[in-house]
Amino acid sequence: MTFARKFAIFLASFALAGCATIDPVPSADTIQLRVVGINDFHGNLEPLARPMGIRLSEDETVRVPVAGAAWLAGAIDEIRAESKNTLVISAGDLIGGSPLVSSIFLDEPTIGVMNRLGLDFNAVGNHEFDRGWQELKRMQDGGCDKLTMREPCAVEDPFTGAEFTFLAANVVTPDNRTLFPAYGTRIYGEGEDAVRIAVIGLTLEETPTLVTPSGVAGLRFLSEARTINSLIPQIRSLGIETIILSIHQGLYSSLPYAVGGCEGIEGPLLAILAELDPAIDLVHSGHTHQSYVCDYASIDPERQFLVTSGGYGGSYLTDVTLTIDRDSGDVIGYEGRNRVIQSEGVDREGNPLVTDARLDSFAPTADMAGYVAQYVEAARGASERSVGRISDLARKGGPPTEETPLGNLIADAQLEATRSAGAQIALMNNSGVRGDLVPRPSGEVSYGDIFTVQPFGNTLVTRSYSGAQLLALLEQQFDDTGFIQTFSISDGFSFAYDLSQPLGNRVKAASLNGAAINPAVTYRVTMNSFLAAGGDSFTIFTEGSNSVTGPVDLDAFEAYLRRVEVAELPETGRITDQTPSS
């Protein structure tokens, strides 16, 4: 981007729009490109199960129904009607960790939805690798090869694959090729006035620590900033000056939706942005499930671009306009905002949920609604089957160190399911609890409900560990690899921690049935197959011995709920945070 050709920067807060701009003034010498960004869609074909809280200001939050492919399609159609030149990109986790209506069909319907939306490019995220990179290639190429436990092509046979392009600039195969193209290009305009743009796409370098290791076996994940910068000369040699980055790494923002901007922004993406070649014109990001529009030039004037992210599950759409000089191909202006995708739904009593007129409103498209409906119907038998009753709403919690009744319930179910393998303790990763368990007024929960909580289809594994290994494993919850999270733990096991202590000394106590863990004693521990393979950076899980493979985690959960008329949610208190308050 040529800085001399840019207009002076100013930041503006538009009511309910969170907008950052370099004022774009269109003329005959410019072309305007509308860039639509989504991220972390996670197969949410239908509106989210619960209303989302939208902070309009520091003092006001409204709760409205959001998301759904039909409403997202309506929003994109509206933007296309307003703009001659439109590009639609995704910053990863398009699939994986999905609700049953998509996941039970191996996320094939999500690919179908994105084909119908006209998605151009998707940068791979960590969840794209949940079922292994070979299955991810099938998502791109199509076909009905069975590469997982589930049957492919159950509704659409054959499955034809993605009409858009997966991008994976920093994912390298054993033959030193990128798993998918590093970048893609598009041309807008005609003849001598045509402008060519490039989109670089990649995932976070730490992806192997976030997925089952077998799913990325043989692949290398390279440094994000170095990979991006190495591509700039190649792209510019093609005569391209407008360069967009779609990256599955993100930031955290505490700003209300209506404000926008960079104040208080933080997170792992900042270190990458600080190293980026200033040739980058727009950064669309993901992974943190946050919503923000930050004019990064307010942080570093040498790097003039927006950094955007659109929340989770299709709840927001990022709408950016780039003004491009036809002669030079440079971006000379930009503006961007996040737009809430309000939809419809009902509350627990069946009453219609209310939308808010101050937020965007889009009409759902009939063709997309019909496409989703055929998968909803196909999944209905499995989804609506009753699996038991629970005593109350069970939330998945907020911070990954939060102990929850739902996490404890899952751990108890896994312990019960593996006692025949000698299990004494069950450990569940909080990051694997993907949603709340919301009962009907009668307390009844369905298979679809528990699938929302645990959508990955992991098997349970029971192994032997010395007490010393178990204590070291507990320390890995708080080390500097990956991210800090506590396990959900089964009844009878407990531990205390203090984050103010040095690494390796943060677990202050651990006991089983009241007796302190003895480093010299052997314990039988159950975990899911993701953890058993060292997932979430818990490498000590791989060191266990005398491994016994048990049932699928969801089957164990269903069996535990069925054993009593109403399953009571366990109390918390198994984990004690002894960190001094600041």
Buried (B, 14 or more C-beta within 10 A) or exposed (E): BBEEEBBEBEBEBBEBBBBBBBBBEEEEEBBBBBBBBBBBBBBBBBBBBBBBEBBBEEEEEBEBBBBBBBBBBBBBBBBBEEBEBBBBBBBBBBBBBBBBBBBBBBBBBBBBBBBBBBBBBBBBBBBBBBBBBEBBBBBBEBBBBEBBEEEBBBBBEEBBBBBBBBBBBBBBBEEEEBBBBBBBBBEBBEEEEEBBBBBBBBBBBBBBBBBBBEBBEEBBBBBBBEBBBBBBEEBBEEEBBBBBBBBBBBBBBEBBBBBBBBEEBEBBBBEBBEEBBBBBBBBBBBBBBBBBBBBBBBBBEEBBBBBBBBBBBBBBBBBBBBBBBBEBBBBBBBBBBBBBBBBBBEEEEEEEBBBBEBBBBBEBBEEBBEBBEEBBEBBEEBBEEBBBBBEEBBBBBEEBBBBBBBBBBBBBBBBBBBBEBBBBBBBBBBBBBBBBBBBEEEBBBBBBBBBBBBBBBBBBBBBBBBBEBBBBBBBBBBBEEBBBBBBBBBBBBBBBBBEEBEEEEBBEEBBBEEEEBBEEEBBBBBBBBBBBBBBBBBBBBEEBEEEBEBBBBBBBBBBBBEEEEBBEBBEBEBBBEEBEEE
